[in-house]
């Protein structure tokens, strides 16, 4: 791909020699088109220097877009079904509610800074700050955190 220059042509024996999937092939062919490089696949009789070849390419692009849309719809439907079944969707929180309680206690009782809490739990201090704000659901803890000298990292 690096050796093909504007005005040149990239020729492959079969499409599967060039890309891993239809969407990957479409992306590669779009990149070649932007570089003014024509493309030809000998087995599939695709040549982007001809109007028929460009038609086939655009049909492939439309199919790839359709495929991506179907995957996205299936993913959203699966997530909705999981939520309806009472399952949590997404990444697990970095701290459990018990750990958040412990962090709040350490800050209030033992005057631990966000940096100390981050080191203790293996997280960045900003992550600790965000999780504690979410955990407390109030502005009181956020105000305490924002007055902490270690908030600005």
N, C-alpha and C positions, 0 to 999 in steps of 0.2 A: 504494500500500500504506500510505503514511503517513497518508493522508486517511481511511482506513476506521477507524471507531471500534467499540467493543464494542456488540453488538446490531445492527450494520450488516451489509451484504451486499456482497461483491465479485462483480461480474458481468463475465465475459469472453465474447467471441464464440466463441473456440476455445481449447482447452487450450494449444496451442503458442504462443499469444500471452502466456501467463503464465510458462512455465518452459522451460528448455533441454533437460531430460531428465525421464524419469519420476521418478527419485529427487529431482531438484530440485523438481518439482511436489509430490511427497509432503511434502517438507520445508516448502515454502511453505504447503500446506494445513494441516499440523500447527501451524505458527505462527499461522495465522489461527484455527484451532480454540481454541488456548490463549488467544487474545485475544477469544474469544466472537464471532468474525466468521464469518458464513455465507458459502458460496461457491456460485456458479452458473456453469456453462459452457453456453451456449445451444446450440452445435452438438452436443455430446456428451450433452446432457440430464442433466447431473450437478448436483444441488442438495443440498448438505449439510444443508439444513433438513428434508429428508424422509428417511425410513428407507431408501428405495431409493437415494437419493443417497449416504447414508453407507455403504451396502453397497458401492456401486461404488468409493467412495473407499478403503475398507478392502481391497478386492480389488486396487486399484492399489498400495496400500502393500505388500501381500504380494508382488505381482509385482516391485516395486522391490527389496524385500529379497532375493528370490530372485535377481534380476539381480546385485546386489552380491555375493552368495555365489558365484555362478558365476564372476564376474570374479576374485574372490579365489582360488578353486580353480584357475583357469587360470593365474593369476600364480604360485602356489606350484608348480604342475606344471612350468611353464616354467623356473623357477629351479632346480628339482631336476634337470631335463634338462640345463640348462647346467652345473651342478656335476658331473653324471655325465660330461659331455663334457669335463671338465677346465677349463672356463672359470670365471673368478672372477666372483662375483656381488656387486653393491653398488658403493659409491663407492670410487674408487681412493684409496690412502693419500696423504696430503699430502706425504710425503717418501719417496723411493726408499730401498732398503736402503743404497745407496752414500752417499746424503745423510745417513742415520742414522749410518753409520760416520764420515763427516766431522764430524758434530755431536759425536759421542762423542770424537773426536780433539781437536776444538777445545776442548771442555770440559776434557779431561784434560791436554792439553799446553799450551794457551794460556790456560787459566783463563777461557774465555768464560762469561758468565752465560746463563741461559735467555732473558733479555730480549734480549741481543746475538744469540743464535741465532735467536730469533723474528724480529728485524729483518732478519737476514741471509737467512732463508728465506721471509720474508713471511708468518709465522704468529704466532699468539698464543703467548706463552711456555708457557701451560698445555698447548696442543696439542703443542708440542715436548716437554714433559715426558712426556706420555702416550705419544707415539710412541717416545720413547727407552726408556721402560719396556717397551713391547711389543717393541721391537727387541732389547733385551738379554736378555729372558726371565729376568732374575734380579733379586735384591734389591740387588746391589752398586751398580748405577748408580742405582737408586731412592734408596738411602741417600745417595749423593753429591748427587743432585738435591734431596733434601729438606733437606740442610744448606746449599744455596746461598742466599745472602742475597736473591736476586731471585725466589724461588719464590712468595712471597705477593704477588700483584698487586692 
